[in-house]
Amino acid sequence: MDHAAIRPESGNENVSESADLRRAPRFTLLIRSAKLIGDQGEFVGVIRDVSASGISMKLFHKLPGDASLGLELQCGETYQVRPVWERDGEAGFEFADTVDVEEFVHDVGKFPKRGLRLNISIPVTLKTLSGRTAAVIQNISQQGARFETDALLALDQNLRIEGRGLGEFYAKVRWRDDAHYGVVFDDVLTLGEFARAAARLQAPKLITD
């Protein structure tokens, strides 16, 4: 197996790397966010390169210690990958099975391309003009969240949400279904903020700064 897309770059490997690239063409995927799914939870990174052998990713925290991880793309497709190396905020993975690189590059899957959502249970406090109430976030993205609460909230109602590892942020109710609500954040989280918040909530030891 060649490791064109999963080996860290080195100035002394020009000849061997060129041979590898001919066998497994390399694609540069800038700002292609994806999530890693393992025993410790769901984590966010950015895919940089892909070949038939594997991928490299930019990370916003240390890599979870799982021997095997699920890699979920924005289209919903999931691939099993194994960590190969990690250094300076990047990591390389090899695919556990054969992958159609063209489909991978073009995000061909079961859903239209969408923002990443992390399925994380987070107890939070909602603050409204009428007081404070408890809620539990069930999934969260850079743009918003879904939560459950016994409180009765109105569409377009403004909220202040506080939670451990999340800090404090403002949001507006966009939809409701019985005790379930969807909100959009007033300020969209950057990918780095989103990734580090996910790590703090699930595996705080992965955060080194």
C-alpha positions in Angstrom: 0.0 0.0 0.0 1.3 3.5 -0.9 0.8 6.4 1.5 0.8 9.3 -0.9 -1.9 11.2 1.0 -1.2 10.0 4.5 2.6 10.3 4.9 3.9 13.6 6.4 5.8 15.7 4.0 9.6 15.7 4.0 12.1 17.5 1.8 14.1 14.2 1.4 11.4 12.2 -0.2 10.9 13.9 -3.6 11.7 10.9 -5.7 9.7 8.3 -3.8 6.8 10.7 -3.4 6.7 11.4 -7.1 6.4 7.6 -7.7 3.7 7.4 -5.1 1.7 10.2 -6.7 1.8 8.5 -10.1 0.3 5.4 -8.5 -2.3 7.2 -6.3 -3.1 10.7 -7.7 -3.3 13.3 -4.9 -6.2 15.8 -4.6 -5.9 19.0 -2.6 -9.2 19.5 -0.7 -9.1 22.9 1.0 -11.6 23.6 3.8 -13.4 20.3 3.3 -14.7 19.8 6.9 -15.6 16.4 8.1 -16.1 14.6 11.4 -14.3 11.8 13.1 -16.4 9.4 15.1 -14.9 7.2 17.8 -15.4 5.9 21.3 -14.8 9.3 22.9 -17.4 11.1 20.7 -17.5 13.1 17.5 -14.8 15.5 16.5 -14.3 18.0 13.7 -11.3 18.4 11.3 -10.5 19.6 7.8 -9.5 17.1 5.0 -6.4 18.3 3.2 -5.5 15.5 0.8 -7.0 12.2 -0.4 -5.7 9.3 -2.5 -6.7 5.7 -2.9 -4.6 4.9 0.2 -6.0 7.5 2.7 -6.3 11.1 3.8 -4.5 13.8 5.7 -6.5 16.2 8.0 -5.9 19.4 9.8 -6.9 19.1 13.5 -7.8 21.7 16.1 -6.8 19.5 19.1 -5.0 16.2 19.8 -6.2 13.1 17.9 -8.5 10.8 19.8 -6.7 7.6 20.8 -9.0 5.1 18.9 -7.3 2.5 16.8 -10.1 2.9 14.2 -12.4 5.8 13.5 -15.4 6.6 11.4 -14.9 9.5 9.0 -18.2 11.2 8.0 -18.4 13.7 5.1 -20.8 16.5 4.8 -22.9 14.4 2.4 -23.4 11.8 5.1 -21.1 9.1 3.7 -19.0 7.4 6.3 -15.7 5.6 5.9 -13.6 3.6 8.3 -10.1 4.9 8.8 -7.0 4.0 10.9 -4.7 6.7 12.2 -1.1 6.4 10.8 0.7 9.6 12.0 0.1 12.8 13.9 2.2 15.9 14.1 1.9 19.7 14.4 -1.9 19.8 14.3 -2.2 17.4 11.4 -2.8 13.7 11.1 -2.8 11.0 8.4 -5.2 8.1 8.1 -5.4 5.0 5.9 -8.8 3.7 4.6 -9.9 0.4 6.0 -11.6 -0.6 2.7 -11.3 0.3 -0.9 -12.6 3.8 -1.7 -13.9 5.4 -4.9 -11.8 8.6 -4.8 -13.9 10.4 -7.3 -17.0 9.9 -5.3 -15.1 11.0 -2.1 -13.8 14.1 -3.7 -17.2 15.2 -5.1 -19.1 14.4 -1.9 -21.4 11.8 -3.5 -23.6 10.4 -0.8 -27.1 10.1 0.7 -27.6 13.8 1.5 -27.0 17.1 -0.3 -23.8 18.7 1.0 -24.6 20.3 4.4 -23.0 21.7 7.4 -21.6 19.2 10.0 -23.8 18.4 12.9 -22.5 16.7 16.0 -24.7 14.4 18.0 -23.8 15.5 21.5 -26.0 15.6 24.6 -25.3 18.9 26.4 -27.2 20.2 29.4 -27.7 24.0 29.1 -29.6 26.8 30.6 -31.9 29.0 28.6 -32.4 32.6 29.6 -35.5 34.5 28.4 -37.3 37.7 29.5 -39.5 35.4 31.7 -36.6 33.7 33.5 -34.3 30.7 33.3 -35.1 27.1 32.3 -33.2 23.9 31.7 -32.7 22.3 28.3 -30.6 19.6 26.7 -29.0 20.1 23.3 -29.3 17.0 21.2 -27.2 18.1 18.2 -25.2 21.2 17.3 -23.6 22.8 14.2 -21.7 25.9 13.6 -25.0 27.7 12.8 -27.4 26.4 15.3 -28.7 23.6 17.5 -31.6 21.3 18.3 -32.6 21.0 22.0 -35.4 19.6 24.2 -37.0 21.6 27.0 -40.2 21.6 29.1 -40.4 25.3 28.6 -42.9 26.8 26.1 -41.0 28.9 23.6 -42.3 31.0 20.7 -41.1 31.0 17.1 -38.6 33.8 16.5 -38.1 34.2 20.3 -34.6 35.4 21.3 -32.7 33.3 23.8 -29.4 33.4 25.7 -27.9 29.9 26.1 -25.3 28.9 28.6 -23.6 25.6 28.9 -20.5 23.9 30.2 -17.8 24.0 27.6 -19.9 26.2 25.4 -19.8 29.5 27.2 -22.7 31.9 26.5 -24.3 32.7 23.2 -27.4 34.2 21.7 -29.9 32.4 19.4 -33.4 32.6 17.9 -36.0 29.9 17.8 -36.7 28.8 14.2 -38.9 25.7 14.6 -40.6 23.6 17.3 -42.1 20.1 17.5 -43.7 19.4 20.9 -40.8 19.7 23.4 -38.1 19.9 20.6 -36.8 23.2 19.2 -34.4 24.3 16.6 -32.4 27.6 17.0 -30.0 29.5 14.9 -27.1 31.3 16.5 -26.8 35.1 16.2 -23.0 34.6 15.6 -21.9 31.6 13.6 -19.1 29.6 15.2 -15.8 29.4 13.3 -14.8 25.9 12.5 -12.0 26.1 15.0 -14.3 27.3 17.8 -16.8 24.5 16.9 -14.1 21.8 16.9 -12.5 22.9 20.2 -15.9 23.2 21.9 -16.7 19.6 20.8 -13.5 18.4 22.2 -13.9 20.3 25.5 -17.4 18.8 25.9 -16.4 15.2 25.2 -12.7 14.7 25.8 -11.1 17.8 27.4 -7.7 16.1 27.6 -7.4 16.5 23.8 -7.2 20.3 24.2 -3.6 21.3 24.8 -3.8 25.1 24.8 
